[in-house]
């Protein structure tokens, strides 16, 4: 008799959970997994690097390529080791400082991150993503005006990319929320192609579309699971930031976890969702 009652309760809970998911418009992809091809690529690169007859330039290229693969799979320690090894071979490669800066950024070591991004830009003043990464580090340390300058610089490299607009808004609203909202609208109006799915995230922030419409639209045109997972990683992170700004930390926490669940390790949204959860747990 008790077992039967427990089954009824379990069924009711399942219905409640499914209803909750439906009302919150949850969309999920299959979390990205390490594939056989990924493992084979690492093995092949490592095997090539074991040879003693390759020249230094080729060796550096192979180490860098392996570091990129490690980074995409979330193997931070291995990637960091490869990039640090490359620095010992050649200290004038801007990419290396940028990668190492992103690792410091995700660990909350902001002074180190800023120093590494400064070095990146000293070596290559046109390195767009170093401006973006430094903007995030400055944003995290409360240097909003300086962060805004970097974010504007990054936005100017591609004024039609909605994600750049969103980060500008997140930074600018810390100084003046109303002014930031007006600039968000202005920059959104200037996007030449609003069929890009991420423009719908900006539209949601502006109150032009509902969350259900946003979640519906992001699935359109997704060619495979990887692309859907990338879109969900981005969308859930910015939804988390939206609800966090409304004081709904519990919903924000859930959305940040959804962003992480896609396993898109080399996306800034994955890295920053992890940091946001850390901040929320500390609160």
C-alpha positions as CSV (number, residue, x, y, z in Angstrom):
1,X,0.0,0.0,0.0
2,X,2.8,2.4,0.9
3,X,4.7,1.6,-2.3
4,X,1.6,2.4,-4.3
5,X,1.2,5.8,-2.6
6,X,4.9,6.5,-3.2
7,X,4.4,5.8,-6.9
8,X,1.5,8.2,-7.1
9,X,3.5,10.9,-5.4
10,X,6.4,10.2,-7.8
11,X,4.1,10.6,-10.8
12,X,2.7,13.8,-9.5
13,X,6.2,15.2,-8.9
14,X,7.2,14.2,-12.4
15,X,4.1,16.0,-13.8
16,X,4.9,19.1,-11.7
17,X,8.6,19.1,-12.8
18,X,7.6,18.7,-16.5
19,X,5.0,21.5,-16.2
20,X,7.6,23.7,-14.6
21,X,10.0,23.1,-17.4
22,X,7.3,23.8,-20.0
23,X,6.4,27.1,-18.3
24,X,10.0,28.2,-18.1
25,X,10.6,27.3,-21.8
26,X,13.6,25.1,-21.1
27,X,15.4,23.8,-24.1
28,X,18.2,21.3,-23.8
29,X,20.9,19.9,-26.1
30,X,22.9,16.8,-25.6
31,X,25.9,18.0,-23.6
32,X,29.0,18.0,-25.8
33,X,31.2,15.0,-25.2
34,X,34.9,14.3,-25.9
35,X,34.8,12.4,-29.1
36,X,37.1,9.7,-30.4
37,X,38.3,12.2,-33.0
38,X,39.3,14.6,-30.3
39,X,41.3,11.9,-28.4
40,X,42.9,10.8,-31.7
41,X,43.9,14.3,-32.6
42,X,45.7,14.7,-29.2
43,X,47.4,11.3,-29.6
44,X,48.6,12.2,-33.1
45,X,49.9,15.6,-32.1
46,X,51.7,14.1,-29.0
47,X,53.2,11.3,-31.2
48,X,54.5,13.9,-33.7
49,X,56.0,15.9,-30.8
50,X,57.8,12.8,-29.6
51,X,60.0,12.8,-32.7
52,X,63.4,14.4,-32.3
53,X,63.9,15.3,-36.0
54,X,61.3,18.1,-36.2
55,X,62.5,21.7,-36.4
56,X,61.7,24.3,-33.7
57,X,59.1,26.2,-35.7
58,X,57.1,23.0,-36.5
59,X,57.4,21.9,-32.9
60,X,55.9,25.2,-31.7
61,X,53.1,24.9,-34.2
62,X,52.3,21.4,-33.0
63,X,52.3,22.4,-29.3
64,X,50.1,25.4,-30.0
65,X,47.7,23.2,-32.0
66,X,47.5,20.7,-29.2
67,X,47.0,23.5,-26.7
68,X,44.0,24.7,-28.7
69,X,42.5,21.2,-28.7
70,X,43.0,20.9,-24.9
71,X,41.4,24.3,-24.4
72,X,38.3,23.4,-26.5
73,X,37.8,20.2,-24.4
74,X,38.1,22.0,-21.1
75,X,41.6,20.5,-20.2
76,X,42.8,23.8,-18.8
77,X,45.9,22.4,-17.0
78,X,47.1,20.7,-20.1
79,X,46.5,23.7,-22.3
80,X,48.1,26.0,-19.8
81,X,51.1,23.8,-19.6
82,X,51.5,23.8,-23.4
83,X,51.1,27.6,-23.7
84,X,53.6,28.3,-20.9
85,X,56.0,25.9,-22.6
86,X,55.6,27.9,-25.8
87,X,56.3,31.1,-23.9
88,X,59.6,29.7,-22.8
89,X,60.4,29.1,-26.5
90,X,59.1,32.4,-27.8
91,X,57.9,35.2,-25.5
92,X,56.6,37.4,-28.4
93,X,53.4,35.6,-29.3
94,X,50.3,37.6,-28.5
95,X,48.0,34.6,-28.6
96,X,49.8,32.9,-25.8
97,X,49.3,35.8,-23.4
98,X,45.6,36.1,-24.4
99,X,45.0,32.4,-23.7
100,X,46.8,32.5,-20.3
101,X,44.9,35.7,-19.5
102,X,41.6,33.9,-20.0
103,X,42.6,31.2,-17.5
104,X,43.5,33.8,-15.0
105,X,40.2,35.5,-15.7
106,X,38.1,32.4,-15.1
107,X,40.0,31.8,-11.8
108,X,39.3,35.3,-10.6
109,X,42.9,36.3,-10.7
110,X,42.0,39.6,-12.3
111,X,45.3,41.6,-11.7
112,X,47.2,38.8,-13.5
113,X,44.6,38.6,-16.2
114,X,44.8,42.4,-16.9
115,X,48.6,42.2,-17.0
116,X,48.5,39.4,-19.5
117,X,45.9,41.2,-21.7
118,X,48.0,44.3,-21.5
119,X,51.0,42.4,-22.8
120,X,48.8,40.9,-25.6
121,X,47.9,44.4,-26.8
122,X,51.4,45.7,-26.5
123,X,52.5,42.9,-28.9
124,X,49.4,43.3,-31.1
125,X,47.3,46.5,-30.6
126,X,44.7,45.2,-33.1
127,X,44.0,42.0,-31.1
128,X,40.2,42.5,-30.8
129,X,39.5,39.7,-28.2
130,X,42.2,41.0,-25.8
131,X,40.1,44.2,-25.5
132,X,37.0,42.1,-24.8
133,X,38.7,39.9,-22.3
134,X,40.3,42.9,-20.5
135,X,36.9,44.6,-20.4
136,X,35.5,41.6,-18.6
137,X,38.4,41.6,-16.1
138,X,37.9,45.4,-15.5
139,X,34.1,44.9,-15.2
140,X,34.7,42.3,-12.5
141,X,36.9,44.6,-10.5
142,X,34.5,47.5,-10.7
143,X,36.5,49.6,-13.1
144,X,33.4,50.3,-15.3
145,X,34.6,53.3,-17.2
146,X,37.8,51.7,-18.3
147,X,35.9,48.5,-19.0
148,X,33.5,50.5,-21.2
149,X,36.3,51.9,-23.3
150,X,37.6,48.4,-24.0
151,X,34.2,47.1,-24.7
152,X,33.5,49.9,-27.1
153,X,36.8,49.2,-28.9
154,X,35.8,45.6,-29.2
155,X,32.3,46.5,-30.4
156,X,33.8,48.7,-33.1
157,X,35.5,45.7,-34.7
158,X,32.0,44.3,-35.5
159,X,29.0,46.6,-34.8
160,X,26.6,43.9,-36.0
161,X,27.5,41.3,-33.5
162,X,24.8,41.2,-30.8
163,X,27.0,39.6,-28.1
164,X,29.3,42.6,-28.2
165,X,26.3,44.9,-27.7
166,X,25.1,42.8,-24.7
167,X,28.5,43.1,-22.9
168,X,28.6,46.8,-23.5
169,X,25.1,47.0,-21.9
170,X,26.1,44.8,-18.9
171,X,29.1,47.1,-18.3
172,X,27.3,50.4,-18.9
173,X,24.3,49.7,-16.8
174,X,26.6,49.6,-13.7
175,X,27.1,53.3,-14.1
176,X,23.8,54.5,-15.5
177,X,21.0,51.9,-16.1
178,X,18.7,54.2,-18.1
179,X,21.4,55.5,-20.3
180,X,22.6,52.0,-20.9
181,X,19.1,50.9,-21.9
182,X,18.9,53.7,-24.5
183,X,22.3,52.8,-25.9
184,X,21.2,49.2,-26.1
185,X,18.2,50.2,-28.1
186,X,20.3,52.4,-30.4
187,X,22.9,49.7,-31.1
188,X,20.2,47.1,-31.6
189,X,18.6,49.4,-34.2
190,X,21.9,49.7,-36.0
191,X,22.3,45.9,-36.5
192,X,22.0,45.3,-40.2
193,X,20.9,41.7,-40.0
194,X,18.5,40.9,-37.1
195,X,17.9,37.4,-38.3
196,X,21.0,36.4,-36.4
197,X,19.7,34.3,-33.5
198,X,21.7,36.2,-30.8
199,X,19.9,39.5,-31.8
200,X,16.9,37.9,-30.2
201,X,18.7,38.0,-26.9
202,X,19.1,41.7,-27.2
203,X,15.4,41.9,-28.3
204,X,14.4,40.1,-25.1
205,X,16.4,42.5,-23.0
206,X,14.6,45.3,-24.7
207,X,11.2,43.7,-24.0
208,X,10.5,43.2,-27.7
209,X,10.0,39.4,-27.5
210,X,9.1,37.0,-24.7
211,X,11.4,34.3,-23.3
212,X,9.3,31.6,-24.9
213,X,9.8,33.3,-28.3
214,X,13.5,33.6,-27.7
215,X,13.8,29.9,-26.8
216,X,11.8,29.0,-29.9
217,X,13.8,31.1,-32.3
218,X,17.2,30.0,-31.1
219,X,16.3,26.4,-32.3
220,X,15.6,27.5,-35.8
221,X,18.5,27.0,-38.2
222,X,20.6,25.1,-35.7
223,X,22.3,22.6,-38.0
224,X,23.5,20.1,-35.4
225,X,23.7,19.4,-31.7
226,X,27.0,21.4,-31.3
227,X,25.5,24.5,-32.7
228,X,22.4,24.2,-30.6
229,X,24.6,23.6,-27.5
230,X,26.6,26.8,-28.3
231,X,23.4,28.8,-28.7
232,X,22.0,27.5,-25.4
233,X,25.3,28.2,-23.6
234,X,25.1,31.8,-24.7
235,X,21.4,32.3,-24.2
236,X,21.1,30.8,-20.8
237,X,24.1,32.8,-19.5
238,X,22.5,36.1,-20.6
239,X,19.1,35.1,-19.3
240,X,20.9,34.4,-16.0
241,X,22.4,37.9,-16.0
242,X,18.9,39.3,-16.8
243,X,17.2,37.6,-13.9
244,X,20.1,38.4,-11.6
245,X,19.6,42.1,-12.4
246,X,16.0,41.6,-11.4
247,X,17.0,40.2,-8.0
248,X,15.9,36.7,-8.9
249,X,19.1,34.9,-7.9
250,X,17.6,31.5,-7.6
251,X,16.4,31.6,-11.2
252,X,19.7,33.1,-12.3
253,X,21.6,30.3,-10.6
254,X,19.5,27.7,-12.4
255,X,20.1,29.4,-15.8
256,X,23.9,29.6,-15.2
257,X,23.9,25.9,-14.5
258,X,22.0,25.3,-17.7
259,X,24.7,27.3,-19.5
260,X,27.4,25.1,-18.0
261,X,25.5,21.9,-18.8
262,X,26.2,22.2,-22.6
263,X,30.0,21.7,-22.0
264,X,31.1,24.5,-24.4
265,X,34.3,25.1,-22.4
266,X,35.9,27.6,-24.6
267,X,33.0,30.0,-24.7
268,X,33.3,33.1,-22.4
269,X,29.7,32.5,-21.4
270,X,30.6,29.0,-20.0
271,X,33.6,30.5,-18.1
272,X,31.6,33.5,-16.7
273,X,28.6,31.3,-15.8
274,X,31.0,29.3,-13.6
275,X,32.2,32.5,-12.0
276,X,28.7,33.8,-11.4
277,X,27.8,30.6,-9.6
278,X,30.8,31.1,-7.4
279,X,29.7,34.6,-6.5
280,X,26.1,33.5,-5.8
281,X,27.4,30.6,-3.6
282,X,29.5,33.1,-1.6
283,X,26.4,35.3,-1.0
